Amino acid sequence: MSDDMDFKLHVLEDITDNFSEKYRVGSGGYGDVYRGLYNGKEIAVKKLHQLQGLDDKEFDNEFRNLRKVHHENVVKLVGYCYELKKKYVEHKGSTILATVMERILCFEYMHGGTIDNYIKDDSCDLDWPTCYQIIKGTCEGINHLHTAYEKPILHMDLKPANILLDKNKKAKIADLGLSKLVASTKTYKTEILKGTHGYMPPEYVDSGFVSKKFDVFSLGVIIIKLLDGNLGRTRSSQMSTEQYIQHVCENWKKRLQEMPRHPYKEVGSLQVKKCVQIALRCVEDDRNKRPSLKDVVDELEQLEAEIKKLLLPSVESNDLIVQRSCDSNVLAVDPTMELRFLFEPRKDVSCCLQLTNMTDGFLAFNIKIDKTKYTTQPSKGMIPPCSKRYVSVTLLAQDDALPSKQCNDMFLVQSANVGKDLTTNEINEDFFKEAMKGKVVDVVKLPIVYVALDQISCS
């Protein structure tokens, strides 16, 4: 293990004020979680409970599993502490000086809390783009644990309280491997493997049988709660499959209709239906009828491909660039018809436009315009899911008289779905030509129009 991951106990005690209550942000069956500032960054410090019979070798093996996991939808392990400490404890009515082994794991800190905070009895407080992003990200994270390593890593305690959100509401799976870690001890194996009521599959409750389908069942319950609140699981058991799918879809249809000028009126309905269908298959009593996580991820990817075909009807085969009008379902541009400048000779003239990301993923954008006549600020960048960004466009001072009202200049915005980690410096014309081969690039074109002051009349 690298030295930079070996945190000293006294350091963790300092940054948590000796694990004081004011720094505690959560607790669970395995330990308490504290917030601390380490090297200028906030981290989550999980102090494991003292468990009699915990095998040091097994702890080390499981920690190594945690350390090798790197996925955008899994909370990152940043360090550990494994130290002996002298401590006075009560024993058979007397106070004795005992040697205690402190086991602490440190993770990146998630500012968005848990999805448990957003789930109410009958609904979820999050909008649909965010819910879908959470569902998709959680599925991809669990699939990574099940398939990316020589031996599958089973979580066995998936629940809303263990799905954390970062500042951008991106889902990250927490408490990775801790249930398996503690399950390796002889003393607490049966007790710890009980998991959380309501998220355990029947084959485990009845006979203790554990497989990948354990996590699949838990995932199904989580999705149902995101779609239909904490009481959704009860409702799903009281209705037929068709009735429950209709119930969930109708409820979300009403919410989606409250989102004006948004593609999720149609796209969201397709995603809701697919997610509830997947969830109901995940909670089948017969584990053999449940899908694998790979199957689930594949289904969601197929759905995304179908949606793109619906939204992008005219793809040019040569460079895969879609020439789209102003009613783009990927990037919306306001104004929608043309870019107008109130022309004045020998003066810089500016106008402002708004770019709106209409998707549930990050968009990179790049503006193309005649740089000898115009400047833009910014000219490229990233737009988070379902967010907007303002752009200032300036027509540089022109000495000539007013040109033709409808000039030949065009304002062009390229955009494409990208990963969150892309930097602005990486976004340029070559990026859209080379890096986006095989992906669809959305292009919105606006004609540029000059308007003279005498064309504006007051009524």
VENDA-V828352 format. One record per pair of residues at least 4 apart in sequence whose ideal C-beta (glycine too) atoms are under 6 Angstrom apart, sorted by the first residue. I is the first residue (numbers start at 1). J is the second residue. D is the distance in whole Angstrom. If there is no record, write none. Layout:
BEGIN
i=I j=J d=D
i=I j=J d=D
END
This chain:
BEGIN
i=1 j=5 d=6
i=5 j=79 d=5
i=7 j=11 d=6
i=7 j=12 d=6
i=7 j=79 d=4
i=7 j=81 d=5
i=7 j=106 d=6
i=9 j=81 d=5
i=9 j=83 d=4
i=9 j=102 d=6
i=12 j=45 d=6
i=12 j=81 d=6
i=12 j=104 d=6
i=13 j=18 d=5
i=15 j=36 d=4
i=15 j=37 d=6
i=15 j=38 d=6
i=16 j=23 d=5
i=16 j=34 d=4
i=16 j=36 d=5
i=16 j=45 d=6
i=17 j=23 d=6
i=19 j=34 d=6
i=19 j=47 d=6
i=23 j=34 d=5
i=23 j=35 d=5
i=24 j=32 d=6
i=24 j=34 d=5
i=25 j=33 d=5
i=25 j=35 d=5
i=26 j=33 d=4
i=27 j=32 d=4
i=30 j=48 d=6
i=30 j=178 d=5
i=31 j=46 d=5
i=31 j=47 d=5
i=31 j=48 d=4
i=31 j=49 d=5
i=32 j=47 d=5
i=33 j=44 d=5
i=33 j=46 d=5
i=34 j=45 d=5
i=36 j=43 d=6
i=36 j=45 d=5
i=37 j=42 d=6
i=38 j=43 d=5
i=42 j=109 d=4
i=43 j=78 d=6
i=43 j=106 d=5
i=43 j=109 d=5
i=44 j=107 d=5
i=44 j=109 d=5
i=45 j=106 d=5
i=46 j=105 d=5
i=47 j=104 d=5
i=48 j=103 d=4
i=51 j=188 d=6
i=52 j=187 d=6
i=53 j=185 d=5
i=53 j=186 d=6
i=53 j=187 d=3
i=54 j=185 d=5
i=55 j=185 d=6
i=58 j=184 d=4
i=62 j=177 d=6
i=62 j=181 d=4
i=63 j=80 d=6
i=65 j=153 d=6
i=65 j=177 d=6
i=66 j=77 d=5
i=66 j=176 d=6
i=66 j=177 d=5
i=67 j=77 d=6
i=69 j=74 d=5
i=71 j=141 d=6
i=71 j=144 d=4
i=73 j=137 d=4
i=73 j=140 d=5
i=73 j=141 d=3
i=73 j=171 d=6
i=73 j=172 d=6
i=74 j=141 d=5
i=74 j=173 d=5
i=74 j=176 d=6
i=75 j=107 d=5
i=75 j=172 d=5
i=75 j=174 d=5
i=76 j=108 d=5
i=77 j=107 d=6
i=78 j=106 d=5
i=79 j=106 d=4
i=80 j=105 d=6
i=81 j=104 d=4
i=82 j=103 d=6
i=83 j=102 d=5
i=84 j=99 d=6
i=84 j=101 d=6
i=85 j=100 d=5
i=85 j=102 d=5
i=86 j=97 d=6
i=87 j=98 d=6
i=87 j=100 d=5
i=88 j=95 d=5
i=88 j=97 d=6
i=89 j=98 d=5
i=91 j=96 d=5
i=110 j=164 d=4
i=110 j=166 d=6
i=111 j=167 d=5
i=112 j=165 d=3
i=112 j=166 d=6
i=112 j=169 d=6
i=113 j=117 d=5
i=114 j=161 d=5
i=114 j=164 d=6
i=115 j=160 d=5
i=115 j=163 d=5
i=116 j=160 d=4
i=116 j=161 d=5
i=118 j=124 d=6
i=118 j=125 d=4
i=118 j=126 d=5
i=119 j=124 d=5
i=119 j=160 d=6
i=119 j=225 d=5
i=119 j=230 d=6
i=120 j=229 d=5
i=121 j=229 d=5
i=121 j=230 d=5
i=121 j=231 d=5
i=122 j=229 d=4
i=123 j=229 d=5
i=124 j=226 d=5
i=126 j=130 d=4
i=126 j=131 d=5
i=128 j=264 d=6
i=128 j=268 d=5
i=129 j=360 d=4
i=129 j=385 d=6
i=129 j=386 d=5
i=130 j=169 d=5
i=131 j=226 d=5
i=132 j=271 d=5
i=132 j=360 d=5
i=133 j=137 d=6
i=133 j=360 d=5
i=134 j=171 d=4
i=135 j=223 d=6
i=135 j=275 d=6
i=136 j=300 d=6
i=137 j=171 d=4
i=138 j=163 d=6
i=138 j=171 d=5
i=139 j=296 d=5
i=139 j=297 d=5
i=140 j=297 d=6
i=141 j=173 d=5
i=142 j=215 d=6
i=142 j=293 d=5
i=143 j=147 d=6
i=143 j=293 d=4
i=143 j=294 d=6
i=143 j=297 d=5
i=144 j=148 d=5
i=145 j=153 d=4
i=146 j=152 d=5
i=146 j=212 d=5
i=146 j=293 d=5
i=152 j=212 d=6
i=153 j=177 d=6
i=154 j=180 d=6
i=155 j=215 d=5
i=156 j=179 d=4
i=156 j=214 d=6
i=157 j=179 d=4
i=157 j=195 d=5
i=158 j=215 d=6
i=158 j=218 d=4
i=159 j=196 d=5
i=159 j=199 d=5
i=160 j=222 d=6
i=162 j=174 d=5
i=162 j=175 d=5
i=163 j=171 d=5
i=164 j=172 d=5
i=164 j=174 d=5
i=165 j=169 d=5
i=166 j=170 d=5
i=168 j=384 d=6
i=177 j=181 d=6
i=179 j=183 d=6
i=182 j=188 d=6
i=182 j=192 d=4
i=183 j=189 d=5
i=183 j=192 d=6
i=183 j=193 d=5
i=188 j=192 d=5
i=195 j=200 d=5
i=199 j=218 d=4
i=199 j=221 d=5
i=200 j=204 d=5
i=200 j=205 d=5
i=201 j=214 d=6
i=201 j=217 d=4
i=202 j=206 d=6
i=202 j=285 d=5
i=203 j=209 d=4
i=203 j=287 d=6
i=204 j=209 d=6
i=204 j=214 d=6
i=210 j=214 d=6
i=213 j=287 d=4
i=213 j=290 d=5
i=216 j=282 d=5
i=216 j=290 d=5
i=217 j=283 d=6
i=219 j=282 d=6
i=220 j=279 d=5
i=220 j=282 d=3
i=220 j=283 d=4
i=221 j=233 d=6
i=223 j=275 d=6
i=223 j=279 d=4
i=224 j=228 d=6
i=224 j=232 d=4
i=224 j=233 d=5
i=224 j=236 d=6
i=224 j=279 d=5
i=225 j=230 d=6
i=225 j=232 d=6
i=227 j=248 d=5
i=227 j=276 d=6
i=228 j=232 d=3
i=228 j=248 d=5
i=236 j=244 d=5
i=239 j=243 d=4
i=239 j=244 d=4
i=241 j=280 d=6
i=245 j=276 d=5
i=248 j=276 d=5
i=249 j=272 d=6
i=249 j=273 d=5
i=252 j=256 d=6
i=252 j=272 d=4
i=256 j=264 d=5
i=256 j=265 d=5
i=256 j=268 d=5
i=259 j=264 d=6
i=263 j=267 d=5
i=263 j=329 d=4
i=263 j=358 d=5
i=264 j=268 d=3
i=267 j=307 d=5
i=274 j=303 d=5
i=278 j=296 d=6
i=281 j=291 d=6
i=282 j=290 d=6
i=284 j=289 d=4
i=284 j=290 d=5
i=291 j=295 d=4
i=291 j=296 d=5
i=308 j=312 d=5
i=311 j=329 d=4
i=312 j=322 d=5
i=312 j=440 d=6
i=315 j=322 d=6
i=316 j=321 d=6
i=320 j=440 d=6
i=321 j=441 d=5
i=321 j=443 d=6
i=322 j=440 d=6
i=322 j=442 d=6
i=323 j=443 d=6
i=324 j=328 d=5
i=324 j=442 d=6
i=324 j=444 d=6
i=326 j=336 d=4
i=328 j=332 d=6
i=328 j=442 d=6
i=328 j=444 d=5
i=329 j=358 d=6
i=330 j=359 d=6
i=330 j=442 d=4
i=331 j=415 d=4
i=331 j=442 d=6
i=332 j=356 d=4
i=332 j=358 d=6
i=333 j=444 d=5
i=334 j=354 d=4
i=338 j=446 d=6
i=338 j=447 d=5
i=338 j=449 d=5
i=339 j=411 d=5
i=339 j=446 d=5
i=339 j=448 d=5
i=340 j=449 d=5
i=340 j=451 d=6
i=341 j=349 d=5
i=341 j=351 d=6
i=341 j=395 d=5
i=341 j=450 d=5
i=342 j=349 d=6
i=342 j=451 d=5
i=343 j=402 d=5
i=343 j=450 d=4
i=343 j=452 d=6
i=346 j=397 d=5
i=346 j=399 d=6
i=347 j=397 d=6
i=348 j=394 d=5
i=348 j=396 d=6
i=348 j=397 d=5
i=349 j=395 d=5
i=350 j=392 d=6
i=350 j=394 d=4
i=351 j=393 d=6
i=352 j=390 d=6
i=352 j=392 d=6
i=353 j=391 d=5
i=354 j=388 d=6
i=354 j=390 d=6
i=355 j=389 d=5
i=356 j=388 d=4
i=357 j=363 d=5
i=357 j=383 d=4
i=357 j=387 d=5
i=360 j=385 d=5
i=361 j=385 d=6
i=361 j=417 d=5
i=362 j=382 d=6
i=362 j=418 d=6
i=362 j=420 d=5
i=363 j=383 d=5
i=363 j=415 d=5
i=364 j=382 d=6
i=364 j=416 d=6
i=364 j=418 d=5
i=364 j=422 d=6
i=364 j=427 d=5
i=365 j=413 d=6
i=365 j=415 d=5
i=366 j=380 d=5
i=366 j=414 d=5
i=366 j=427 d=6
i=367 j=376 d=5
i=367 j=379 d=5
i=367 j=413 d=6
i=368 j=412 d=4
i=369 j=374 d=5
i=369 j=411 d=6
i=370 j=374 d=6
i=370 j=409 d=6
i=373 j=396 d=6
i=374 j=395 d=6
i=375 j=394 d=5
i=376 j=391 d=6
i=376 j=393 d=5
i=377 j=392 d=5
i=380 j=427 d=5
i=381 j=424 d=5
i=383 j=387 d=6
i=383 j=389 d=5
i=402 j=452 d=5
i=403 j=407 d=5
i=403 j=450 d=6
i=405 j=450 d=6
i=407 j=448 d=6
i=409 j=448 d=4
i=410 j=445 d=6
i=411 j=446 d=4
i=411 j=448 d=6
i=412 j=445 d=5
i=413 j=444 d=5
i=414 j=432 d=5
i=414 j=441 d=6
i=414 j=443 d=5
i=415 j=442 d=5
i=416 j=436 d=5
i=416 j=441 d=5
i=418 j=422 d=5
i=422 j=426 d=6
i=427 j=431 d=5
i=430 j=434 d=6
i=431 j=435 d=5
i=432 j=436 d=5
i=432 j=441 d=5
i=436 j=441 d=5
i=451 j=455 d=5
END
